[in-house]
Amino acid sequence: MIEPDNPDLSIGQQFKPLSIARSSIHYIPKGKIEPNLGFMRQIDEQFLKTSFFGVGQMT
């Protein structure tokens, strides 16, 4: 979709019609790390039990 070596259009000109940031071409997703999934699961369980605390007190 984006051609970095295009002689006619700069990268910025290629991104403008797509309405996305130029920095997104450099983003490499890292994926989910297994220990983080366990923490996220614990936070979700606690929040479902005590949602009346709200996000502010949960953090």
N, C-alpha and C positions, 0 to 999 in steps of 0.2 A: 504494500500500500504506500509506504513512504520510501522514497528512493534517495538515500543520502548522497549518491554520486550523480544526481540529475544535473546536467549542465544548464538547463533552462530555468529551473525553479529552485530557489533556496529551500532549506528545510522549513523555515518560517512560513514561506508562501505555500508550502504543501500542507502545513498544519492548520492554517487559517480557515480554509473551507470546512475542515473537519471539526472545528470548534473544540480542539483539545490543546493542552499546553505542550510546548516543545520539550519541556523537561521529561515528559512521559516516555520519550524514546530511550532515555537513559535508565529508566526504572527497571530493576530486576527483582521480581518477587522472591522472597526468601522461603516462603512456605510456612507451615505451622510446625512448631517444635513440640514434641510429645509432652514434656513437663508443663508447658504453657497450657496445653489442652486440659490437663488435670486441674490447674488453678482456675481456668475459666469455668470448668464444670462446677467446682466448689462454689465459686462466686455466684453462678446462676442458681444453684440449689439454695444458697443462703438468701439470695434476693427473693426467690419465690416464697420462702418461708416468712420472711420479714420485710416485705415490700413497703410497709408503712414507714420504714426508716428513710426511704428515699435514697437517691444516688449519692447525695452529699455525705450522709453518715456512713454509707457503705464504703466509700473510698477512704 
